[in-house]
């Protein structure tokens, strides 16, 4: 009954009802939490950071269309995720017993942080044995070959690491970091959003809803877009 009355109540009375029941004023919302507030890595050690920087640069390279994953800060995004609740698997069931899952289920053992920590060591061990150097020290062509071996499950990694599942997780996190809001550490200067014409967190799109087939004319806005929040 209340909702029907609220929607159908006309003009001035409707506005008065909103003022009395939902007090609201511009700029009163809570400031978004800035995930990345200082430079450097919190989770990765130097060898792990070198691997991640090299790997994401091959997965989304810098080219004529725009900056790649390395340039927009994806390694820092992944680092902060692994150093936080996601890294310890706060939304994962990690209790025993754990059996090997189907190929479509991806990795089934350990938290994301544990998977990265174990897998990077194994990938570097494997490339060192088969190609003479750790992954980050290889040239681009050999890095591509190594990543292809991972995605096809042809890299015999030890330590119980599933090469294909790790690649899938790495690629997923790279894409997430490339397109996530900049407050999470990646997508620096909203470069990925500019690349695809995504407006971001802009509040009001009504002037453009019916303008089909036209490029969006305004620059993207992130969650920290309000001037007083940036200060």
PyMOL commands that set and color helices and strands:
alter all, ss='L'
color gray80, all
select helices_A, chain A and resi 2-8+11-21+46-59+74-83+103-105+112-131+135-137+140-151+163-179+182-184+188-196+206-208+227-230
alter helices_A, ss='H'
color red, helices_A
deselect
rebuild
show_as cartoon
